[in-house]
Amino acid sequence: MQSAATLRALAQVAASVLPRVPTRGPWKSSDVTTTWLTERLAKGVGSGAALLVAPLDGSSGTTDRRRIVVEWNDAAKEAGLPANLFIKSSPLTAKNRVMVGALDMAVNEVHFYNHAAASLKDVVPKAWFAFAGIGARFLIVLEDIVADGGHPYALADRCEIDHARGLIDAFADLHSQFWNSPRFTVDLGWARTWSRRPGYAVLKQFYSRGRAGALKLGRPEVTPAVRAVSAALDAHADSYYREFEAGPLTLLHGDSHLGNTFTTGDGRSGLLDWQVVWQGPGLREVSYWMTTGLEPDMRRAYESELLERYLEGLRAGGVPDVPSYDNAFQRYRLFSAEAWDATAMTINWPGLQAEENAEASWRRACVAVEDLDTAALLNGLC
């Protein structure tokens, strides 16, 4: 199974470096024309039609992101078709396409919106269209949360406590709905466990090279405790990664950093960018977010409260085997190593995140693994 996943990842990498590949669907924001919108979004609306498409703003990185305004005719307006849309599409550079393609990130996100998002209406944006081809060519059309009064966060932003609590509630909602779900053997079979994910072997190499490269940069954040975490990951990576498959397992967002979160106009907290969805332990997600997204002073002040809130949210969601606080805190500490590893990769690989965002998450994660004595837990693994 893993050899098949590796072969698929290599094929995706090969397609990703090409400037164009044959695909049966749209894969760039310019494909979203009035004709396309009429055929796709206004299908079944009788005489509904898009009359004009105008760009607002956008940015590029791991994916290309654009906001647009659509003028619809009266029939389409009466049917409730949206005037504002957010377009996610293929990365503009081969370097970023390689990562997205190797890890099936676009395929994952399309699967999520097409098969799992319906029950999570309070914590995800509405998807109007989602398609993925090969070589990281894809297109997803989402509601524009900004136009609806929402606020997307950047990693460099400071997360205040109300948003932190809202995100904990969102994680508890997501995880309790899919806790040990039988759907993982049916319609959610695409959500693989850690070592069965597409591109797993490639990801291990990304992480290994990322942490080695980050430590060579002479950064002031690299304390002896940080070096100890890196050394422990080098020594115990396989044992550590087995912890990501120790049940109970649930559906994870997978890349739950602050920059993939938002607040709605009515104050709820939600999650964006479902490209790294996989099946794993819920506390991995909580740790990944808290250690990279919270400023050290806030994390230290509120981490116990937030962990307790998460566990209570699982109980309220009907989870039968909620861990004790002490057990949860140990897992939270252990999983912070992978959160740090992910930030090291962004430091070593400029362009995956805007510089200020990569710097913020790296700094927070370095402080966190020292505060939490994460190296000691890693070195205790067999």
C-alpha positions in Angstrom: 0.0 0.0 0.0 2.8 2.4 0.9 4.7 1.7 -2.3 1.6 2.5 -4.3 1.2 5.8 -2.4 4.8 6.6 -3.1 4.4 5.9 -6.8 1.4 8.1 -6.9 3.3 10.9 -5.1 6.1 10.6 -7.7 3.6 10.8 -10.6 2.1 13.9 -9.0 5.5 15.5 -8.7 6.3 14.8 -12.3 3.0 16.4 -13.4 3.5 19.3 -11.0 6.7 20.6 -12.6 5.1 20.8 -16.1 3.8 24.2 -17.1 0.6 22.6 -18.3 -1.0 19.1 -18.0 -4.2 17.8 -19.6 -7.1 18.0 -17.2 -10.8 17.8 -17.7 -11.7 20.6 -15.4 -10.8 24.2 -14.6 -7.6 24.8 -12.7 -7.0 28.6 -12.5 -8.9 31.6 -11.4 -9.1 33.0 -14.9 -11.2 29.9 -15.8 -14.0 31.4 -13.7 -15.8 33.3 -16.4 -19.4 34.4 -16.8 -20.0 31.5 -19.1 -18.5 29.0 -16.6 -20.4 30.4 -13.7 -23.6 30.3 -15.7 -23.0 26.7 -16.6 -21.9 25.5 -13.2 -23.4 27.6 -10.4 -26.6 28.7 -12.3 -27.3 25.2 -13.5 -30.9 24.3 -12.6 -31.9 28.0 -12.0 -33.8 28.3 -15.2 -32.8 31.4 -17.0 -30.2 32.4 -14.4 -26.9 33.8 -15.8 -23.8 35.6 -14.7 -23.4 38.9 -16.5 -20.1 40.2 -15.2 -17.1 39.0 -13.2 -14.8 41.5 -11.5 -11.6 40.8 -9.4 -11.2 42.3 -5.9 -7.9 41.1 -4.5 -5.8 38.0 -3.9 -2.5 36.5 -2.9 -0.4 33.5 -3.9 1.6 30.9 -2.0 0.9 27.3 -1.5 -2.2 28.0 -3.6 -3.5 30.9 -5.7 -6.3 32.8 -3.9 -8.6 35.4 -5.5 -11.7 37.2 -4.4 -14.2 38.2 -7.1 -17.6 39.9 -7.4 -20.2 38.5 -9.7 -23.1 40.4 -11.2 -26.1 38.0 -11.8 -29.3 38.5 -13.7 -32.6 38.7 -11.7 -33.4 35.0 -12.0 -30.0 34.1 -10.4 -30.3 36.7 -7.7 -33.8 35.5 -6.7 -32.3 31.9 -6.5 -29.8 33.2 -4.0 -26.6 32.8 -6.0 -23.7 34.7 -4.3 -22.5 38.1 -5.4 -19.1 37.5 -3.8 -16.9 34.4 -4.2 -13.5 33.2 -3.1 -11.4 31.2 -5.6 -8.7 28.7 -4.6 -6.7 27.3 -7.5 -3.4 25.8 -8.6 -0.2 27.1 -7.2 1.5 29.5 -9.7 5.1 28.1 -9.2 6.4 24.6 -9.9 8.0 24.6 -6.4 4.7 25.0 -4.6 2.9 22.7 -7.0 5.4 19.9 -6.2 4.4 20.1 -2.5 0.7 20.3 -3.2 0.9 17.5 -5.7 3.1 15.1 -3.8 0.9 15.3 -0.7 -2.4 15.2 -2.7 -3.3 18.4 -0.9 -5.7 19.6 -3.6 -7.3 16.2 -3.9 -7.8 16.0 -0.1 -9.5 19.4 0.0 -11.8 18.5 -2.8 -12.7 15.2 -1.2 -13.4 17.1 2.1 -15.8 19.6 0.6 -17.5 17.1 -1.6 -17.9 14.3 1.1 -17.4 15.6 4.6 -18.1 19.3 5.0 -21.9 19.1 4.9 -22.2 18.2 8.6 -19.7 21.0 9.7 -21.7 24.0 8.5 -20.8 26.1 11.5 -17.0 25.8 11.1 -16.3 25.7 7.4 -17.2 28.0 4.4 -19.7 26.8 1.9 -18.2 25.3 -1.3 -20.0 26.0 -4.5 -17.7 23.9 -6.6 -14.7 21.7 -6.0 -12.5 19.8 -8.6 -9.0 18.4 -8.6 -7.0 17.0 -11.5 -3.4 15.9 -11.5 -0.2 17.8 -10.9 -1.8 20.1 -8.3 -4.2 21.5 -10.8 -7.5 22.2 -9.1 -10.2 24.8 -8.5 -12.5 25.4 -5.5 -15.1 28.1 -5.4 -16.1 29.1 -1.9 -18.3 31.6 -0.2 -16.4 34.8 0.5 -16.3 35.0 4.3 -14.9 38.6 4.2 -17.8 39.9 2.2 -20.1 38.1 4.7 -18.6 40.0 7.6 -16.0 37.4 8.6 -12.3 37.9 9.4 -9.6 35.5 8.3 -6.5 35.4 10.4 -2.9 35.4 9.4 -0.3 33.4 11.3 1.4 36.6 12.4 -1.8 37.9 14.0 -2.3 37.8 17.7 -5.0 35.3 18.6 -7.2 36.7 21.4 -8.9 34.4 23.9 -12.4 34.6 22.5 -11.1 33.2 19.1 -9.0 30.6 20.9 -12.0 29.3 22.8 -14.1 29.4 19.6 -11.5 27.3 17.8 -11.4 24.8 20.6 -15.1 24.4 20.3 -14.7 24.0 16.5 -12.1 21.2 17.0 -14.3 19.5 19.5 -17.3 19.6 17.1 -15.2 18.3 14.2 -13.5 15.5 16.2 -16.5 14.3 18.1 -18.5 13.9 14.9 -15.9 11.6 13.3 -14.5 9.9 16.5 -13.7 6.3 15.5 -16.1 6.8 12.7 -17.2 3.7 10.6 -17.2 6.0 7.6 -13.4 5.7 7.5 -13.9 2.3 5.9 -16.6 3.6 3.5 -17.1 7.1 2.0 -14.2 8.6 4.0 -11.7 6.0 3.0 -9.6 8.7 1.3 -8.8 10.2 4.8 -5.8 8.0 5.5 -3.8 7.5 8.6 -0.4 9.2 9.0 1.8 6.5 7.3 -0.8 5.7 4.6 -1.2 9.3 3.5 -0.2 10.0 -0.1 3.4 11.3 -0.2 4.2 10.1 3.3 7.8 9.2 2.4 8.1 12.6 0.7 6.8 14.3 3.8 9.3 12.6 6.0 12.1 13.9 3.8 10.6 17.4 3.8 10.5 17.4 7.6 14.0 16.0 8.0 15.6 18.4 5.6 13.5 21.3 6.9 14.7 20.9 10.5 18.3 20.3 9.5 18.2 23.4 7.3 16.5 25.6 9.9 19.2 24.8 12.5 22.0 25.8 10.1 20.6 29.3 9.7 22.1 30.5 13.0 18.7 31.7 14.3 18.5 33.1 17.8 15.4 31.0 18.5 17.5 27.8 18.3 18.2 27.2 22.0 19.7 24.0 23.4 16.2 22.8 24.0 15.2 23.3 20.4 18.3 21.5 19.2 17.4 18.6 21.6 14.0 18.3 20.0 15.5 18.2 16.5 18.0 15.5 17.6 15.3 13.5 19.2 13.2 13.6 16.1 16.2 12.5 14.0 16.7 9.6 16.5 13.1 8.5 17.1 11.1 9.6 14.1 9.6 6.2 13.3 8.6 5.6 17.0 7.2 9.1 17.1 5.1 8.8 14.0 3.6 5.6 15.3 2.0 7.8 18.0 0.0 9.5 15.2 -1.8 6.2 14.5 -2.5 5.2 18.1 -6.3 5.4 18.6 -8.8 6.6 19.1 -8.6 8.4 15.7 -10.8 11.0 14.2 -10.9 13.3 11.1 -8.3 16.1 11.4 -8.1 19.4 9.6 -4.4 18.5 9.5 -2.9 22.0 9.1 -4.7 23.8 11.9 -2.4 26.8 12.3 -3.8 30.3 13.1 -3.6 31.4 9.4 -6.1 28.7 8.5 -8.8 30.1 10.8 -11.5 32.8 10.7 -14.3 34.4 12.6 -17.7 34.8 11.2 -19.8 38.0 11.3 -21.7 36.7 14.3 -18.6 35.8 16.2 -18.2 32.0 15.6 -14.7 30.6 14.8 -14.0 28.3 11.8 -11.4 26.6 9.8 -10.1 27.2 6.2 -7.8 25.4 3.8 -8.7 21.7 4.3 -5.8 20.5 2.2 -4.1 18.2 4.7 -7.1 16.3 6.0 -6.2 12.9 7.5 -7.2 10.5 10.2 -5.4 10.8 13.5 -5.5 11.7 17.2 -7.5 14.8 18.0 -5.0 16.2 20.4 -2.4 16.4 17.7 -4.6 19.0 16.1 -5.1 21.0 19.3 -1.3 20.9 20.0 -0.5 22.0 16.4 -2.7 25.0 16.7 -1.9 26.1 20.2 1.9 25.8 20.0 2.2 27.6 16.6 -0.7 30.1 16.9 -0.7 31.4 20.4 1.8 33.9 21.7 3.8 32.3 24.5 2.3 34.5 27.2 -1.3 33.5 26.2 -0.4 29.9 25.7 1.1 29.7 29.2 -1.9 31.5 30.7 -4.7 29.6 29.0 -3.4 26.2 27.8 -4.9 24.3 30.8 -8.2 26.0 30.4 -8.3 25.3 26.7 -7.4 21.7 27.0 -10.1 21.2 29.6 -12.6 23.0 27.3 -11.6 20.6 24.5 -12.1 17.5 26.6 -15.5 18.8 27.8 -16.5 19.5 24.2 -15.7 15.9 23.3 -17.9 14.7 26.2 -20.7 17.0 25.1 -20.4 15.6 21.6 -21.0 12.1 22.8 -17.4 10.8 22.7 -17.3 7.7 25.1 -13.5 7.4 25.7 -12.4 11.0 26.5 -8.9 10.9 28.0 -8.1 12.3 31.4 -6.6 15.8 31.6 -3.2 14.4 32.6 -3.1 12.0 29.7 -4.3 14.8 27.3 -1.6 17.2 28.6 1.1 14.6 27.9 -0.1 14.1 24.4 -0.3 17.8 23.9 3.3 18.1 24.9 4.4 15.2 22.7 2.6 16.4 19.5 4.2 19.9 19.8 7.3 18.4 18.3 5.6 17.9 14.9 4.2 21.4 15.1 7.7 22.7 15.5 8.9 20.5 12.7 6.3 22.0 10.4 7.4 25.5 11.2 11.1 24.6 10.6 10.2 23.5 7.1 8.6 26.9 6.4 11.7 28.7 7.7 13.9 26.5 5.5 11.7 26.7 2.4 10.8 30.4 1.8 7.6 30.9 -0.2 5.4 28.4 1.6 4.3 31.2 3.9 4.7 34.9 3.9 7.9 35.7 5.7 6.2 37.4 8.7 3.9 34.4 9.1 6.7 31.8 9.0 8.7 33.9 11.5 5.8 34.1 13.9 4.9 30.4 14.0 8.6 29.4 14.2 9.2 31.7 17.1 6.1 30.5 19.0 6.9 26.8 18.4 10.5 27.2 19.5 9.4 28.7 22.8 6.7 26.0 23.2 8.9 22.9 22.8 11.2 24.4 25.4 8.4 25.3 27.8 6.9 21.8 27.4 10.2 19.9 27.7 9.2 18.0 24.5 12.6 16.5 23.9 12.3 14.5 27.1 9.1 12.9 25.9 10.5 12.1 22.5 13.6 10.5 24.0 11.3 8.3 26.2 9.8 6.7 23.2 10.8 3.1 22.4 
